[in-house]
Amino acid sequence: MKVVVIGGGISGLATAALLAKAGCEVDLFEARERVGGRAYTWSSKKFTFETGPSWYLMPDAFDQFFRLMGTSSAEQLDLVQLEPAYKTIFEALPGQPAPEPILIHDILGKNLEVFESVEKGAGEALGRYVASAAEVYDLAIKYFLYTNFDAVKPFMKGELLKRAGMFLSHLFKSLDGFAGQHVRDERLRKILDFPAVFLGASPYNTPSMYHLMTHVDMNVGVFYPQGGFYTIIEAIEKLAKAHGVRVHTSSPVSKIVVSDGRAAGVVVADKVIDADVVVGTADLEFVETKLLDKKWQTYPSSYWAKKQPGPSALILMLGVKGELPQLEHHTLLYSENWKKNFAGVFKKADGKSAIANPASLYICNPSKTDKTVAPKGHENLFVLVPCAPDVSIGGEGDAKLEAAADDIIDQIAEWANIPDLKSRIVTRKIMGPADFANDLNAWSGTALGMAHSLGQSAFFRPRNKSKKVKGLYYAGHNTLPGIGLPMCLIGAELVYKHLAGDKSTTPTEALKPLVGRAGA
Ligand SMILES: Cc1cc2nc3c(=O)[nH]c(=O)nc-3n(C[C@H](O)[C@H](O)[C@H](O)COP(=O)(O)OP(=O)(O)OC[C@H]3O[C@@H](n4cnc5c(N)ncnc54)[C@H](O)[C@@H]3O)c2cc1C
């Protein structure tokens, strides 16, 4: 089977690797000069900054991918577990001292103690919350993440039917509402709300099903691959190439060729590249509306007009002289106007969006753990300020956005007590929604992809297979199962499952050879 993969982010690389391991002849075309997509790097003055992912969560999904490739995460990556997992800093109200920061640890027991110390009874409540999260996570892995939802039978299992009531109740309750049933203290509630952001979702309109993320960060732990997240991309690219994948960079695909209702190849630099199967892993909105003629579009512009893109971000990469003991590897700043912040981020582009001031934001300081990412005596800061997916906010070099970045640096200096932060910055770069749109063909400049609200999750999310064109498949954050590196690895496996005719809901035991046009 001759396969063409469009896009060399983690989804494209992982799909290419799995299909090549299963015997396909695979060509991957990436528009940019390097693979990686959202998981990219920028280097300056001996600093190496990651421009995208920085939380290694759901290690089991990475383990599953590398196992299918005949290796292991341990062989491919140098993982360390972070302690503390992260620190949260809260805004001080006018005339009042700032509330104490809260550290979340690598062991659940310690987190129960932390919660109890903040609010009587909250330790026991967190225990219940995490136990429920672990149960939902386990069921999600068995039934809802590794499935293309193309058969009903695998869901007719006693274990799942018995838990149907619990599942349904989690579909129609918001994550914030569920957190509020467990803790009253606003700081603790924000800590339970926050994981929604990993999914490009607001805790106010995301089903409480996603409290499973608290199992992921508090029970399983937060990891970091030494050398940075790009080592994950390099490992997958190397495995793909070892199985024969031809990776073509600086090669944007301009069209998907359809012949007699079948995907017949793609056009790259005015040349047709023939294929039996095409897998689009660039942003699905772009693939569907820009690479396919109207009659072949399963998800035309009218579909996207009704959907909510996940947040975009103002990103700051800052090389800082001297040490920053005030920050942990992961530090979160939570503003008092939390709900208003979310409302400003989870809205459609209207040309009037702006960066919140002050903002709830995230700072990664990987040089805390990894000495290779900054020169000696310096720290490497990646700051992510969620904002609306609205390209009118701008991108690198826009005076308005650079000024907003200055405000963010002032906010960090004040809240984290680093008064001389600005004067210690030795290199700096910013990115905004317009950069995501220009560099990656991102739908409405979203950083993360389609938000995980109820109507945009699981079987309601765009499917991995075109309904109009045979042999055309999709992977990536806008399609099943969703946003984040682990989910994208699962999405790659889902394409394999389609081609193998595998309608099961569980992770694949072992890859079987794909021959001819089987399943396509
Ligand atoms: C700022 C930020 C922080 C994040 N933090 C985390 C985190 O901490 N943990 C986590 O797990 N996830 C995180 N994510 C999400 C995660 O990075 C993404 O879900 C994932 O990388 C998406 O991979 P992808 O392959 O689906 O898409 P992409 O990485 O966008 O890859 C798509 C590729 O397609 C290419 N392309 C576009 N058009 C064409 C064309 N015409 N022809 C050929 N190629 C084309 C693009 O150049 C790109 O390389 C973060 C994302 C961002 C942006």
The ligand as a MOL file (V3000), in Angstrom:
LIG
                    3D

  0  0  0     0  0            999 V3000
M  V30 BEGIN CTAB
M  V30 COUNTS 53 58 0 0 0
M  V30 BEGIN ATOM
M  V30 1 C 1.9790 26.4620 22.7870 0
M  V30 2 C 1.5480 25.0380 22.8550 0
M  V30 3 C 1.6840 24.3360 24.0400 0
M  V30 4 C 1.3060 23.0040 24.1020 0
M  V30 5 N 1.5140 22.3070 25.2570 0
M  V30 6 C 1.3350 20.9650 25.2660 0
M  V30 7 C 1.8050 20.1820 26.3490 0
M  V30 8 O 2.3650 20.7210 27.2950 0
M  V30 9 N 1.6370 18.8320 26.2930 0
M  V30 10 C 1.0510 18.2150 25.2290 0
M  V30 11 O 0.9340 16.9850 25.2220 0
M  V30 12 N 0.5980 18.9390 24.1750 0
M  V30 13 C 0.7470 20.2810 24.1550 0
M  V30 14 N 0.3720 21.0290 23.0860 0
M  V30 15 C -0.3980 20.3750 22.0160 0
M  V30 16 C 0.4760 19.5600 21.0790 0
M  V30 17 O 1.6670 20.2420 20.8310 0
M  V30 18 C -0.2880 19.3500 19.7860 0
M  V30 19 O -1.5430 18.7440 20.0650 0
M  V30 20 C 0.4560 18.4790 18.7950 0
M  V30 21 O 1.8150 18.8360 18.7050 0
M  V30 22 C -0.2170 18.5980 17.4420 0
M  V30 23 O 0.4530 17.7860 16.5360 0
M  V30 24 P -0.1050 17.5730 15.0700 0
M  V30 25 O 0.8800 16.7290 14.3540 0
M  V30 26 O -1.5100 17.1040 15.1140 0
M  V30 27 O -0.1600 19.0420 14.4160 0
M  V30 28 P 1.0530 19.9950 14.0870 0
M  V30 29 O 2.1140 19.8300 15.0830 0
M  V30 30 O 0.5200 21.3390 13.8530 0
M  V30 31 O 1.6120 19.4020 12.7140 0
M  V30 32 C 0.9970 19.6670 11.4750 0
M  V30 33 C 2.0880 19.8470 10.4530 0
M  V30 34 O 1.4990 20.0250 9.1800 0
M  V30 35 C 2.3100 20.9390 8.4550 0
M  V30 36 N 1.5810 21.4930 7.3240 0
M  V30 37 C 0.6380 22.4740 7.3220 0
M  V30 38 N 0.2110 22.6880 6.0690 0
M  V30 39 C 0.8690 21.8220 5.2690 0
M  V30 40 C 0.8570 21.5480 3.8690 0
M  V30 41 N 0.0790 22.2350 3.0220 0
M  V30 42 N 1.6880 20.5920 3.3810 0
M  V30 43 C 2.5100 19.8860 4.2050 0
M  V30 44 N 2.5660 20.1210 5.5420 0
M  V30 45 C 1.7440 21.0550 6.0590 0
M  V30 46 C 2.6970 21.9530 9.4890 0
M  V30 47 O 3.8190 22.7150 9.0820 0
M  V30 48 C 2.9660 21.0690 10.6930 0
M  V30 49 O 4.3210 20.6900 10.7590 0
M  V30 50 C 0.7440 22.3630 22.9720 0
M  V30 51 C 0.6040 23.0790 21.7800 0
M  V30 52 C 1.0120 24.3910 21.7250 0
M  V30 53 C 0.8940 25.1270 20.4330 0
M  V30 END ATOM
M  V30 BEGIN BOND
M  V30 1 1 1 2
M  V30 2 1 2 3
M  V30 3 2 2 52
M  V30 4 2 3 4
M  V30 5 1 4 5
M  V30 6 1 4 50
M  V30 7 2 5 6
M  V30 8 1 6 7
M  V30 9 1 6 13
M  V30 10 2 7 8
M  V30 11 1 7 9
M  V30 12 1 9 10
M  V30 13 2 10 11
M  V30 14 1 10 12
M  V30 15 2 12 13
M  V30 16 1 13 14
M  V30 17 1 14 15
M  V30 18 1 14 50
M  V30 19 1 15 16
M  V30 20 1 16 17
M  V30 21 1 16 18
M  V30 22 1 18 19
M  V30 23 1 18 20
M  V30 24 1 20 21
M  V30 25 1 20 22
M  V30 26 1 22 23
M  V30 27 1 23 24
M  V30 28 2 24 25
M  V30 29 1 24 26
M  V30 30 1 24 27
M  V30 31 1 27 28
M  V30 32 2 28 29
M  V30 33 1 28 30
M  V30 34 1 28 31
M  V30 35 1 31 32
M  V30 36 1 32 33
M  V30 37 1 33 34
M  V30 38 1 33 48
M  V30 39 1 34 35
M  V30 40 1 35 36
M  V30 41 1 35 46
M  V30 42 1 36 37
M  V30 43 1 36 45
M  V30 44 2 37 38
M  V30 45 1 38 39
M  V30 46 1 39 40
M  V30 47 2 39 45
M  V30 48 1 40 41
M  V30 49 2 40 42
M  V30 50 1 42 43
M  V30 51 2 43 44
M  V30 52 1 44 45
M  V30 53 1 46 47
M  V30 54 1 46 48
M  V30 55 1 48 49
M  V30 56 2 50 51
M  V30 57 1 51 52
M  V30 58 1 52 53
M  V30 END BOND
M  V30 END CTAB
M  END
